[in-house]
Amino acid sequence: MNTLIIYASKTGTTEKCADQINKQLKNSKMVNILDQNEDINRYDLIVIGTPIRMGMIDKRIKKFLISNIESLKSKKVAYFICCGFNENWKSYYEQNIPKDLLDNAIIYDTFGGEMDLQKQKGFDKFITKMVSKNTDKNKEIKILNENIERFIKLLDE
Ligand SMILES: Cc1cc2nc3c(=O)[nH]c(=O)nc-3n(C[C@H](O)[C@H](O)[C@H](O)COP(=O)(O)O)c2cc1C
């Protein structure tokens, strides 16, 4: 089985997660959505990863999903998101990804996320500062490695 992992990432977290999947699968390739020109029909499995910003998935990933909706509906596809407010993860899917695609997915899950002030610029830095001021100090924003492992196990079946 060969796998194509397509991802978007602004500050590197989603890319790191995509890389973790890529390293653990046997016959896989990862591509940033900015460079995506692979023929998805040449792959048995497509994994799509995107960060969430202001409640939304990456706009290029969204465009990709819409332009390839018919092919994606007929393929094995798995989705993951990286987000800071993990408790909302299901609604991020419902609000951003067509139901047809989710119904057909072998899995869709959240990998948690990171919010590193040093990596942010401009408006994103402002938002990150605001968020860290207003979030409960005990509620750590982090990558959920157990979710990544569970996800990879399901892909391998
Ligand atoms: C400007 C900004 C807006 C964000 N908005 C959301 C949001 O609406 N919901 C959420 O759960 N996380 C939000 N996050 C957290 C990101 O999803 C998190 O930092 C993620 O790990 C980023 O992944 P990336 O490094 O691959 O871009 C936001 C982060 C920034 C900087």
The ligand as an SDF file (V2000), in Angstrom:
LIG
                    3D

 31 33  0  0  0  0  0  0  0  0999 V2000
   -3.5370   33.3070   15.0110 C   0  0  0  0  0  0  0  0  0  0  0  0
   -3.8450   31.9370   15.5330 C   0  0  0  0  0  0  0  0  0  0  0  0
   -5.1530   31.4940   15.5640 C   0  0  0  0  0  0  0  0  0  0  0  0
   -5.4620   30.2320   16.0680 C   0  0  0  0  0  0  0  0  0  0  0  0
   -6.7690   29.8330   16.0890 N   0  0  0  0  0  0  0  0  0  0  0  0
   -7.0810   28.6230   16.6360 C   0  0  0  0  0  0  0  0  0  0  0  0
   -8.4450   28.2240   16.7200 C   0  0  0  0  0  0  0  0  0  0  0  0
   -9.3710   28.9070   16.2990 O   0  0  0  0  0  0  0  0  0  0  0  0
   -8.7060   27.0450   17.3240 N   0  0  0  0  0  0  0  0  0  0  0  0
   -7.7270   26.2240   17.8280 C   0  0  0  0  0  0  0  0  0  0  0  0
   -8.0430   25.1810   18.3800 O   0  0  0  0  0  0  0  0  0  0  0  0
   -6.4230   26.5760   17.7270 N   0  0  0  0  0  0  0  0  0  0  0  0
   -6.0720   27.7520   17.1390 C   0  0  0  0  0  0  0  0  0  0  0  0
   -4.7660   28.1220   17.0390 N   0  0  0  0  0  0  0  0  0  0  0  0
   -3.7000   27.1790   17.4750 C   0  0  0  0  0  0  0  0  0  0  0  0
   -3.0730   26.4380   16.2690 C   0  0  0  0  0  0  0  0  0  0  0  0
   -4.0010   25.5540   15.7170 O   0  0  0  0  0  0  0  0  0  0  0  0
   -1.8140   25.6790   16.7580 C   0  0  0  0  0  0  0  0  0  0  0  0
   -0.8480   26.6330   17.0990 O   0  0  0  0  0  0  0  0  0  0  0  0
   -1.2680   24.6790   15.7410 C   0  0  0  0  0  0  0  0  0  0  0  0
   -0.3580   23.8220   16.3940 O   0  0  0  0  0  0  0  0  0  0  0  0
   -0.5650   25.3750   14.5780 C   0  0  0  0  0  0  0  0  0  0  0  0
   -0.0670   24.4210   13.6680 O   0  0  0  0  0  0  0  0  0  0  0  0
    1.0770   24.7660   12.5960 P   0  0  0  0  0  0  0  0  0  0  0  0
    2.3410   25.0450   13.3770 O   0  0  0  0  0  0  0  0  0  0  0  0
    1.2040   23.5390   11.7750 O   0  0  0  0  0  0  0  0  0  0  0  0
    0.6440   25.9480   11.7950 O   0  0  0  0  0  0  0  0  0  0  0  0
   -4.4240   29.3770   16.5380 C   0  0  0  0  0  0  0  0  0  0  0  0
   -3.1010   29.8180   16.4940 C   0  0  0  0  0  0  0  0  0  0  0  0
   -2.7920   31.0910   16.0070 C   0  0  0  0  0  0  0  0  0  0  0  0
   -1.3640   31.5420   15.9880 C   0  0  0  0  0  0  0  0  0  0  0  0
  1  2  1  0
  2  3  1  0
  2 30  2  0
  3  4  2  0
  4  5  1  0
  4 28  1  0
  5  6  2  0
  6  7  1  0
  6 13  1  0
  7  8  2  0
  7  9  1  0
  9 10  1  0
 10 11  2  0
 10 12  1  0
 12 13  2  0
 13 14  1  0
 14 15  1  0
 14 28  1  0
 15 16  1  0
 16 17  1  0
 16 18  1  0
 18 19  1  0
 18 20  1  0
 20 21  1  0
 20 22  1  0
 22 23  1  0
 23 24  1  0
 24 25  2  0
 24 26  1  0
 24 27  1  0
 28 29  2  0
 29 30  1  0
 30 31  1  0
M  END
$$$$
